[in-house]
Amino acid sequence: MSDTLLEVQGLRAAHGQLVAVRDLDFSIARGEVVALIGANGAGKTTLLRCLAGVHPTAAGRVMLDGTDITALLAHQRVRRGLAMVPEGRRLFDDMSVRENLRVAGDHGRPGDWTIQKVLDALPALPPIIDRPAGALSGGQRQAAAIGRALMTNPDVLLLDEVSLGLSPLAVEEVYRNLAHLREAGRTSLLLVEQDLSRAMAFADRVLCLREGRIVLQGPAQSLTREAVTAAYFGVEADSPTEAHS
Amino acid sequence: MIEALIQGLLLGGFYAILAAGLSLMFGVMRIINLAHGDLAIVGAFGVIALTERFGLSPWLALALVLPVMALIGIALQRWLFARTLRAGILLPLLVTFGLGAVLQNALYGVFGSEARSLGNALGDLAWASWELPGGIIVGQLPVIIFVIAVAVLAGLQLMLSFTRLGRAIRAAASDPEAAALCGVDATRVHRAAAAIAVALAGLAGALLAMQATVEPYGGPMLLIQAFEAVVIGGIGSLWGTLLGGVLLGVAQSLGALWSPQGFQLAGHLLFLAVLGARLWRQHRHQLGRPALPGWRHPRARKAVRA
């Protein structure tokens, strides 16, 4: 079994005539936390949706633990160990939080995560477990969506716009929950984050996208904020930059 | 008057079963199945055929027909509806409209144009009744059909609330993409929902044939009644569907007191009134106004006084 868990080779995706993701190559190691940053329209969400199987890929391959999953549908990828917390959380609002978790537990990959373990790992959830998902606050919805994804027992968890629309307190709470996951070390995280400081503080590695291309990547500790900001806004040349630790 | 109300209430059970299938298919697959009424007629003729050809009890014939109807639902979903779903909202409408026409003509070709009933096969039950205090007569068969309707809807509600399949159906109906991201296989869920919906249509058709007559071209009228019950009761709630069916049945029974043509007319008028009220409320809501002019929520009234 290799240390590389998720490998993306030459991935290309479009919205009609508009190419959103251009020939991307990158990989994520087992247990690694990678932050995907970039301005609006950089292709972050499209990339995550392609990886999850809910947006068609025009070219390239997605390998999960050495297996080509490019042709698999979203629910089949979930059963191989790839889960996604989509932008907007997309909870089933008419169901309780417990029912949301059970749907994922029923249909996801068998594994160690149970409702009780999710409640232990995400302290925000126990008080709201029997409340309708439609009645939750933004931070609670994010915690419930993360819990729901965990119930599928993922090896790789994709999180889109982790802190978008959340109050600072809710963001703190969500990152505390993610830190619990990280400590467990069982799940690799690829998270889209608009807050550069937080992304660089939390992730092991940072990938910066601009116009569908990776314009900067490297260990979070070795990247300077100036370099990331320059890549983010396109002040530097378009050629990919590899930072060295 | 009271007798008419009771008859309307009992008739509502039949409408609820008929409407539940239509509502389920729309809720899960977003298909407005214009062949729903014709599928009900297929179920009715299936039971009639088994009863007439093999001398089976209508209830036994119904028990045999329902799994076949479920299989027809799975086949339709697999080879017809699933293909049309990819092409937007118009194609499923056209395809199910065409399917309805095909079913009507196929039934006409096989069974002829004669109206049929299961009344004779039911024997005494077809006209047996109970006399309630006050001299009110209630037919036994309508009561049995109402009890079946409540039991079926309760069973469906329990299935949707407490089973793996039920939660998957609700999840797929709520947000298909999010359901897929939870590992829910939409193909299997859609087939299961189609099986249940078509079996419900078949059940409704057979129950209709027990208390009235059915004929090959009767599907569109059943479709209209199912639509009316769904709109009156609201999509997305089985108990709402039962309420819609009961209100429709009561309106029709009261309309029949006024004139024979009033039976259908009263149902249509109630449907139009509810539809109009819903549109009015939606319009007011979009304008940020209360549902009724001058109406304030009690809490808002208190706040104004304070």
Chai-1 contact restraints between the chains, C-beta under 6 A:
chainA,res_idxA,chainB,res_idxB,connection_type,confidence,min_distance_angstrom,max_distance_angstrom,comment,restraint_id
A,V54,B,E177,contact,1.0,0.0,6.0,A-B,restraint_1
A,A74,B,A180,contact,1.0,0.0,6.0,A-B,restraint_2
A,A74,B,L181,contact,1.0,0.0,6.0,A-B,restraint_3
A,H75,B,A180,contact,1.0,0.0,6.0,A-B,restraint_4
A,H75,B,G183,contact,1.0,0.0,6.0,A-B,restraint_5
A,H75,B,V184,contact,1.0,0.0,6.0,A-B,restraint_6
A,H75,B,D185,contact,1.0,0.0,6.0,A-B,restraint_7
A,V78,B,G183,contact,1.0,0.0,6.0,A-B,restraint_8
A,R79,B,G183,contact,1.0,0.0,6.0,A-B,restraint_9
A,M84,B,L181,contact,1.0,0.0,6.0,A-B,restraint_10
A,R90,B,D175,contact,1.0,0.0,6.0,A-B,restraint_11
A,R90,B,A178,contact,1.0,0.0,6.0,A-B,restraint_12
A,F92,B,A171,contact,1.0,0.0,6.0,A-B,restraint_13
A,F92,B,S174,contact,1.0,0.0,6.0,A-B,restraint_14
A,D94,B,S174,contact,1.0,0.0,6.0,A-B,restraint_15
A,V103,B,R167,contact,1.0,0.0,6.0,A-B,restraint_16
A,V103,B,A171,contact,1.0,0.0,6.0,A-B,restraint_17
A,V103,B,C182,contact,1.0,0.0,6.0,A-B,restraint_18
A,A104,B,C182,contact,1.0,0.0,6.0,A-B,restraint_19
A,D106,B,R164,contact,1.0,0.0,6.0,A-B,restraint_20
A,H107,B,C182,contact,1.0,0.0,6.0,A-B,restraint_21
A,H107,B,G183,contact,1.0,0.0,6.0,A-B,restraint_22
A,H107,B,V184,contact,1.0,0.0,6.0,A-B,restraint_23
A,G108,B,G183,contact,1.0,0.0,6.0,A-B,restraint_24
A,T152,B,G183,contact,1.0,0.0,6.0,A-B,restraint_25
